Amino acid sequence: MSCLFLHAHAGTFELDTKEELPVIQVDHDDVLEGNATLSLREVLESAYNRNPEQKLLQALDIEAQASYTRARSMLPAAPAIALRMVNDSFSSGRGEREWEAGVDLPIWLPGQRAARQAVANSSHDGVAASREGFMMQLAGLVRDTIWDIAMQENALKLAQYRLDNARAIQQDVEARFRAGELPRTDTMLAEDETLKSEAARVRADAEVKHARHRYTLLTGLETLPARPTENLASIQELQDHHPLLKAARTKLALAEDEVHLANIEKRENPQVNLGTRTIRGGFDTQFNGALSLSVRIPLDAEVRSAPMLAAANSNFARAAADLERLRLTMETMLHESMHNLEVTRDELEIATRQREIARENLRLARKAFQLGESDLVGLMRVQALATDAERAFQSRQIQMKWDIAKFNQAVGVLP
């Protein structure tokens, strides 16, 4: 394997570059083309269909259907067959025989079936709300991924702009050096700026590919919406029907129904036994058959009910705390998104003016350099300021659109 070595010479370290650097081949190009017909909603649906969270939602749906099956059944629990035989062969040996067979049938407790039906309804509503809440969370990922690509592509475009300018200046400096107008140090300075610009361009290109790859992994698509810009939602405050709040409230409702059910089921279900009984007495050859009916009524005991009620109440308290915590988080998110919109709007106005000034200043600096009225260092300083101003302006434009998407996300509006 290739490696690098450091050699110490008189208190300094030198990098030995005789060894070849390792080369890693990348199998993907991460090229995304714009699609004018592709909408943000279609991108979101594609990401939703390929997300592994689907399996969990399907499992929750099956669990909700099982709750309905349990609530609609004829019996609150499965019946049981009871068999009993009495034989005195190993004791008195008088020939006494007794056979008994029956069926244990559990009986619904008062209000138990209605409570289970309520739990089943809440479970079904919870699955639907969880699906909407998951779609909302996924929308945030899709929005951030798309606008991150836009931001990284803008950085690449600016890096290319800086590189083009650096190359143009280097060519001009080298021509004037050959004409004897500039010293050799200026050509070295211009070349160094070009190399720095090339390195920045390579890094920017890598960040674009990374962002595009994340988008493809998330959505499974190799095309981007050509027009991802959203309209600012008219909602200005947090709504109760926000998908994430709705999902949290359904969990709280389910936990409340489970507490009610636990209070009803804190004792076991009564059981009725229907059976037949056949008896033959001692020294008797005749069998006597009879029907039997018995009732088993369990009593309430804390050894059974206390853990059930504690678990149900703990789950309810957890769901209530999660709802309040989520509400506070979302109110904070909404406040920050509104404030960020205002800040970005002000920053865009400032960046627009700074860009105009920097462009004019660069035009004058280039003219002064060509006329020999200023040196290369001054021109490069003005060029750097112009690049920074252009970067600030274009990034604020993209950030403004991104902040609109974040605001829509905060108020619960899907693309």
N, C-alpha and C positions, 0 to 999 in steps of 0.2 A: 504494500500500500504506500502511496506517495505521502510524504510528510514534509514539514517545515522544521528547520533547525535554527536556534538562536546561538550565536557565538559571541563571547565576551572579549572585547579588545579595549584595554586601557579604560575600564570603567564604563564602556558603552556596549550596546548590543546591536548586532547587525543581523538582518534577516537573510538566511541563505535560500535563494530562490532557484537553485540548481535543480531541485526535485520538482517534478511535475505536480501541478495542483490536481486534486481529485475532480473528476467530471461526473456530474449526475444528469442523466437523461430524463426529461419530463415528457410523459406520454400524452399530455393534453395541451391543446393550444388556447383553450378558454376564449374562444371567439364567439361573441353574441351579436346577432344582427337585429336591428330594429324592425318591428312589425307594426305597421300602421293599423292593422285590424285587431291586434291583440290588446285586450283591456286588462286593467288591474284586477277586475273581478275574475276573469278567466285565469290569470296567474294565481290568484288566491285559491281558486277551486282546484287547480292542478297541484298546488302545494298541499292542500287538504287531503286530496285523494291518495297521495303517496306517503303521507305522514304515518309513522308507526303508532301514533296515538289512536288511530282508527280501531285497532284491536282492543284497546281498553274500552272505548265507547261501545263497541259491539258486545263486549263482555258485560258491561253495565246494563245494556239493553236486555240481554238474556236474563240477567239477575232481576230486572224489573218485571219481565214476563213471568218469571218463577214466582214472584211475590203475588201476582194476579192469580196464578194457578193455586197457590196456597190459600188465598183469601176466598176463592170461589168453590173450594172443595166441599163435599158433603160433611166431612169430618175434620176436626182441627188437627188431627194427627193420624198416623197409620193405625188401622185396627190390628189386633193380635189374636192368635189362636191359643187357647188355654187347654191343656190336657192334664188329667189327674187320675192316678190309679192307687188304690189301697189294697194291700194283700197281707194276710197274717201268716203266710207260709213260714216265715222265719221267726215267728213268735208263738202264738197260741196254737196255730195250725188247725183251727176249727173250720176252715174253708170259707172264711169271710172274704168277700170280694166287692170292690167298688170301683166303677169306671165313670169318669166325668169328662165331657168335652164341651167346650164353649168358645164364644168369640167375645173379646174385649173391645167395646166400642167407646172411644172417647167422645165426650159431649162438649159442645161449645160453651165457654163461659159467657156470662152476660156482657154484651158489648164487644166481645173479642173479634167476631167476624167483621164488624164495622171498623174496628181499629186496624185490623189487618188490611182491609180494603183501603183505608186512608193511607197506610204506609205504602201500599202498592201504587196508589195514585201519585203520591209524593215522589216515589222512586222513578216513575215514568216521567213526571215533570222534570225531575232532576237530570235525567239522561238528556232530554231535549235541551234544557238550559246549559248543561255542560258542553253539549255539542256547539251551541251558539257562543258560549264563552271561549271555547277552544278556537273557534273560527276567528273570534276577535283577537285573541293572543297571536294567532298565526298571521293575521293581517298586519299586526305591528312588526313582525319579523320580515314579512314581504316588503312592507314600506321601507323599513330601515335598510334592507339589502339592496333594493333598487336605487335608493338615493345615495347609498354609500358608493355604488358603482358610478353614479353620475359625478360624485365628488372626486373619486379617484381618477376618472377619465379626464376631468377638468384639470387635476393636478398633472396628469401626463401631458395634456395639451400645453400647459404652461411650461412644463419642463422642456418640451420640444421647442417652444417659443424662445426660451432662454438659450437653448443650445444653438438654434439658428442664428440668434443675435451674436452669440459668442463666436461662432464660426465666421460670420460676416466681419466682425471686428478683427479677428485673427488674420483673415485674408487681407484686410486693409492695412493692418500693421505690418505684415510681412512684405507687402508691396512697397510701403513707404520705407521699410528698413533696407530693402534692396536698392531703393533710390537714394539712400543715405540721409533720409530725413529723420529717422528714429533710431534709438540705440537698440542693441541686442537684448537688453533687459526687458524692453517693452514687448518684444516677440515672445520671450519666455513667459512673461506675465499673461499675455493674451492666450498662449497655449495652455497654461495652467487653468485659466478660467474655462476654456473649452473642455478640458478633461473633467473638471468638476461638474460642468453642465452635463456631460455624457454620463457620468456616474449617477447624477440625480435623475436623469431620464431613464436609466436602467432600473433604478429602484422604483420609480413611479410606474413604469410598465409592469413590474412584478406585482405591485399593489393592485393594479387594475385586474390582472389575471387572477389574483387571489379573490377579489371581490366578485368577479364573474363566476369563479368556480363555486363559491358559497351560494350564489344564486341558483346555479344549476343543481347543486345538491338539494337545495330547499324545494325547488319547484319542479325539477325534472325537465325543464325547458331549455332550449338553446337559442331562444329569441327573447327580446325585451320589448315591452310596450314602447312604441315610438313617442307616445304622449302620456307619460305617467302623472302629469300635473293634475291635482285635485282642486275642486272648488272649496273654499272655506265654508265649513258648516255654519248654519245660522244659530245653532244651539250655543248658549253662553254659560250654562251651568250644568252640573252633574245631574243626570236624570235617573229616576228609579228603574227605568227599563233598560239601563245600560246592561249589555250582555254579561259582563263579569259580575256586576252586582246581582243580577237576576239569578245567575248560577249559585252565588253564595247564599242568597235568600232561600232558594229551593233546598239547599243542604240544611239550612236552619229549620225549615218547615219539616223536612224528613226527620231530623233529629227530635223535633218536638213530638211528632207522631209516634216515634219509637219510644219516647218516654211514656206517653199515654198507653201504648201497648204493653210496655214493661210493667206498668202499674196493674194492668188487668191480668197479665200472665205471671204475676209473682207467685202464684200457686199453680200446681199442675191441674190439668183438666180432669173433671170427674169421669168415671168410666162405668159403663153398664155392661154386665156380662150376661149373655144369653147362651144357655147350653142345655144339655141333656145329661141325665144321671141314671146310672144302672147299678143296682145294689143287690148283692146276695148275702144273706145273713149266715152266721155260723151254723153248721149242720143242717143247712137249708138248701135244697136243690132248685128252688124257684128264684127267678130274678124279678126284681121290682124296678120298673122304669119310671122316670119322672122328668119334668122340665124344671130348669133352674133359672132364676133371675136374681142377680145381685148388683149392688151399686157400691162403687168405691169413690169416696169423697176425700181428696187430699186436703190437708190443713195448711194454712199459711205458716211459714217459718222463716226467720231471718237468715238462716243458714243457706236458703235458696234465693230468697228475694233480695237481700241486701246487695250481693255482688251484681245482680242484674240491674237493679235500680241505680246503683252507683255508676256502672258503666254507661247506662243510657243518659244519665244526667251529666256525666263528664263529656260525652260526645256532644250533647246539646250546648254545654258551656263553651266547648272548643269551636263549634260552628258559629256561635254568637260572637266570640272573640275574633274569629277569622273575618266575619262580615264587617265588624267595626274597623278592624285593622285595614281591610281592603278599602273601605270607604275613605278613611283618612289618607291612605296612599294615593287613591285616585283623585281626591280633592287637591292634594299636593301636586300631582302630575298635571291636572288641569290648570292650576294656578301658574305653574312653571311654564307650561306650553303657551298660555296667553301672554305671559311676561316675555318669553323668548320671541314671540312674534313681534311685539313692540320694539324690543331691543334690536332684532335683526332688521326691521324696517328702518330704524334710525341709522344703524350701521351701514345699510345699503346706500342711504342718501349721502352719508359722509364718504363712503368708498367711491361713489360715483364722482364726486367733486375731486377727490384725491387722484383718481385715475385721469381726469381731464388735465389736472395740473402736471402730473408726472409725464403724461404723453407730450405735452408742450415743452416741458423742461428737457426731455430726452431729445426732442427735435432740435432744440437750440444747442444742446451739448454736443450732438453729433456734428452739427454745422461748425461749431467752434473748434472741435477736434480736427475736422478736415481742413480748416483754415489755419491750423497751427496755433490757435489762441488758447488751447487748454491741453493738458497732458492726458495720457491713457488712464491713469488712476482716477482722475476726475470723471472721465466718461464712463468707466466701469461702475463707479459709485452711483452715478445717475441712472445707469442701466439697471442696476440692482434695485434701486428705488422704484423705477418704472415697473419692473417685474413684480415686486411686492405689491404695488398698487393694483396691477392687473389681477394678481392672485386674490387679493382681498375683494375686489369688485365681483369677479366671477364666482368666487366661493360664497359670497353673501347672496348672490342671486339664487344659487342652488340651495343654500341654507334656508332661504325664505320659502321655497317650495317644500323643502323637507319639514320645516316648522309647521306649515299648513297641514301636512300629512300627520304630524305628531299631534296637532290640536284635534283633528278629526278622530284620531285614535283615542285621545283622552276623553272625548265626549261620547265615544261609542258608535261612531259612524263607519260602516264598512265601505270599502271601495265600490 
